[in-house]
Amino acid sequence: MLKKLVDNASENNNLKGILADGMYDSNNNFRYLSKNHIKSGIKTRSNSKVKSTNCYARNMSVVRQQTNLKKWKRSVSYGYRWIAETAFSSIKRTFGEHVTARKFPHMVKEILLKAALYNMFNRMT
């Protein structure tokens, strides 16, 4: 799922990094980001262990987070996730949590339209 999100987000942008919660904590996601030279700001699970079978980037993230979580958060700007979370929450309250489109490209267009309308509403107030 992360691969699809990153591919769509980076299609027209020069994506340098991502911020994501623990739901995206997987070796596959860390490998994909590392391979594409994208800085990962993925919060690892609190009980994560460094293992030789893990992706190197994930192991380094685990070590950094367990050593000094505040420093890690500052280094990847993880504290700024709240801005995106607030915007998502506001859009959901305004337009509802569901999309009516059935095909993924149309879902993306519907969500982009909702975000554009939300931005227009905010400029008016």
C-alpha positions as CSV (number, residue, x, y, z in Angstrom):
1,M,0.0,0.0,0.0
2,L,2.8,2.5,0.8
3,K,4.4,1.8,-2.5
4,K,1.2,2.8,-4.4
5,L,0.8,6.0,-2.2
6,V,4.5,7.0,-2.7
7,D,4.4,6.3,-6.4
8,N,1.2,8.5,-6.8
9,A,2.6,11.3,-4.6
10,S,5.9,11.4,-6.3
11,E,4.5,11.2,-9.8
12,N,4.6,15.0,-10.3
13,N,6.7,15.9,-7.3
14,N,10.3,15.4,-6.1
15,L,9.4,13.4,-3.0
16,K,12.3,13.5,-0.5
17,G,10.7,12.0,2.6
18,I,7.6,10.6,4.1
19,L,6.0,10.6,7.6
20,A,3.9,7.7,8.5
21,D,2.6,6.0,11.7
22,G,3.3,2.5,12.9
23,M,0.8,0.9,10.4
24,Y,3.5,1.3,7.8
25,D,6.3,-0.3,9.9
26,S,7.4,-3.1,7.6
27,N,10.7,-4.3,6.1
28,N,9.2,-4.0,2.6
29,N,8.3,-0.4,3.1
30,F,11.7,0.5,4.5
31,R,13.4,-1.3,1.6
32,Y,11.2,0.4,-1.0
33,L,11.9,3.9,0.5
34,S,15.6,3.2,0.8
35,K,15.9,1.9,-2.7
36,N,14.2,5.1,-4.0
37,H,16.3,7.4,-1.8
38,I,13.3,8.6,0.1
39,K,13.9,9.5,3.8
40,S,11.6,7.5,6.0
41,G,9.8,9.0,8.9
42,I,8.0,5.8,9.9
43,K,7.4,5.2,13.6
44,T,8.5,1.7,14.4
45,R,6.6,-0.4,17.0
46,S,7.7,0.0,20.6
47,N,8.7,-3.6,20.9
48,S,10.7,-3.7,17.6
49,K,14.0,-5.6,17.7
50,V,17.1,-5.2,15.6
51,K,17.5,-8.4,13.6
52,S,19.9,-9.5,10.8
53,T,16.9,-10.5,8.7
54,N,15.4,-6.9,8.9
55,C,16.1,-4.2,6.4
56,Y,19.2,-2.2,7.3
57,A,17.2,1.1,7.1
58,R,14.5,-0.3,9.5
59,N,17.1,-1.5,11.9
60,M,18.8,1.9,12.0
61,S,15.4,3.5,12.6
62,V,14.6,1.1,15.4
63,V,18.0,1.9,17.1
64,R,17.5,5.7,16.7
65,Q,14.0,5.6,18.0
66,Q,14.8,3.4,21.0
67,T,17.9,5.4,21.8
68,N,16.3,8.9,21.7
69,L,12.8,9.2,20.4
70,K,12.6,13.0,20.7
71,K,15.8,13.4,18.8
72,W,14.5,11.0,16.0
73,K,11.2,12.9,15.8
74,R,13.1,16.2,15.4
75,S,15.5,14.8,12.8
76,V,12.6,13.6,10.5
77,S,10.2,16.4,11.5
78,Y,7.8,13.8,12.8
79,G,6.1,16.4,15.0
80,Y,4.6,18.0,11.9
81,R,2.4,15.0,11.2
82,W,-0.3,16.8,13.2
83,I,-0.7,19.4,10.5
84,A,-1.7,16.7,7.9
85,E,-3.8,14.8,10.5
86,T,-5.7,18.0,11.3
87,A,-6.4,18.7,7.6
88,F,-7.5,15.1,7.0
89,S,-9.8,15.2,10.0
90,S,-11.3,18.6,8.8
91,I,-11.9,17.3,5.3
92,K,-13.6,14.1,6.6
93,R,-15.9,16.2,8.9
94,T,-16.8,18.5,6.0
95,F,-17.3,15.9,3.2
96,G,-17.6,12.6,5.0
97,E,-15.2,9.7,5.3
98,H,-16.1,7.8,2.2
99,V,-15.5,8.2,-1.5
100,T,-18.1,7.2,-4.0
101,A,-15.8,6.4,-6.9
102,R,-15.0,2.7,-7.5
103,K,-11.8,2.8,-9.5
104,F,-8.6,3.9,-7.9
105,P,-7.7,6.8,-10.3
106,H,-11.2,8.2,-9.9
107,M,-10.9,7.9,-6.1
108,V,-7.7,10.0,-6.3
109,K,-9.5,12.6,-8.4
110,E,-12.4,12.7,-6.0
111,I,-10.1,13.1,-3.0
112,L,-8.1,15.9,-4.8
113,L,-11.4,17.6,-5.6
114,K,-12.5,17.5,-2.0
115,A,-9.1,18.9,-0.8
116,A,-9.3,21.7,-3.4
117,L,-12.8,22.6,-2.3
118,Y,-11.7,22.5,1.4
119,N,-8.8,24.9,0.6
120,M,-11.3,27.2,-1.2
121,F,-13.6,27.2,1.8
122,N,-10.7,28.0,4.1
123,R,-9.6,31.0,2.0
124,M,-13.2,32.4,2.2
125,T,-13.3,32.4,6.0
